[in-house]
Amino acid sequence: MDTDLPSLPNSLEARDRRSLVHGLTDLARHLEIGPKIIESGRGVWVSDGEGRTYLEGMSGLWCISLGYGQERLIAACEAQMRKLAYYHLTNHKGHPAPIELAEKLLEIAPVPMSHVWFANSGSESADCAARLCWYYWNAVGQPQKRKFLAHDRAYHGNTIAAASLTGTSYAHEGFNLPLDGFLHVATPHYLTGAQPDETEEQFVARLLAELEARILAEGPETIAAFFTEPVMAAGGVIVPPEGYFDGLQRLLNKHDILLVADEVVTAFGRTGEMFGTTRMGLEPDLIVLAKGLTSAYIPMSALMMNARIFDAISAYSGRLGIFGLTMTYSGHPVAAAVAREAIALYEELAIPERTKALEPVLLGGLRDRLGGHPNVGDIRGTGLLAGVQLVARRDPLTLFDASARFGPRVAALAEDNGLIVRAIGDTIAICPPLVIDEAEIAQLVDRLARAIEAAAAEPG
Ligand code: PLP
């Protein structure tokens, strides 16, 4: 047992402050307050070093979809480590695990896909998707198609190109990003984006008209691809309104712009379908996968591409003599074996169907308990991915001033109640492991509701 007390100089909290740089964290404040150390997990629950348990309402970072303690994933990892701990995919070498995984991914792909490329994180796969789009347009003799479009609240990762695709300012500020040619367009979020008296239909029509005007102003012949998440997760759990993606797809087809679906959060059952692409009716040329691919038991990401892309890039690499995109751990056998087993579990446990059945339990539970609360302006989501938008007033709808930090306050109070959620501004994001049951969803809703009620009762 760890007998260190947080205040002792050799406690984990103190050692963390002396040794680690944390992401998405105010580093100066971290030096003062230190971390909450999570030591173990089981199912949808995690425990800290002081014996307190928390319902992990965010699956960590939207990723541990099969929950903690999945023995089959652990066994798959161990067995593969014993058999072949490492091999690579360069210079015409192959090995069984990534072949089996790629075949399975192509079998379950939401739209016809041709081949799969592997990396280690969502950022790397999104980054390489951008590079692959450039390579593709060079391959087909249109090298001027170099620009990318993405939503201004999109999150596509944090390597240089992925962070440039990301719209949120924290990925750019101080880092000299975005790179030139990475352009952002309005996020299809009716609540925060609509003009007064605009219907949802009019809002969608306006956004699509603005997008087409932007494409024409930039020159369609200069635009390589549009990146989108089927549901924007880190941007505040934004489910685009009816008709938006249909219109987007039509514009991209019309102007010969590739579509990249970033399914890092939405794949493997999260939205109630195996892929968010199916749920939202997209027709991507490339699909980025990570997180749920291995249920976060080990890092791995993937990039699926259709035949249009693969046929062109393979012919081009034949002309160049090499396809230069390579990583030491691309197709790592241990990660691939874990991913293959994770997909077997998604199928055997009927996770997409289960998620679809639990969607009304989560969203209905939130709406029943919080729908009438004066500080709740919107409860949105799909599958087991939900956002509760906190507002200063419902009528007329008035957003909080960011300085009020109401969302972060609610998240902190939820943690006091034994529930981990994430405040994205004043949206509380909820993304529990997909193995959560109805009783645990009821606890999640109750703990969050009590946190919102407590925050609302605090002196303003
Ligand atoms: N794309 C989306 C939609 C994400 O949510 C994330 C991470 O949260 C990424 C890409 C980046 O993935 P990673 O953090 O594994 O690099």
Boltz pocket constraint, residues with backbone or C-beta under 6 A from the ligand:
constraints:
  - pocket:
      binder: B
      contacts: [[A, 61], [A, 62], [A, 120], [A, 121], [A, 122], [A, 123], [A, 124], [A, 126], [A, 155], [A, 156], [A, 157], [A, 158], [A, 229], [A, 233], [A, 234], [A, 262], [A, 263], [A, 264], [A, 265], [A, 290], [A, 291]]
      max_distance: 6.0
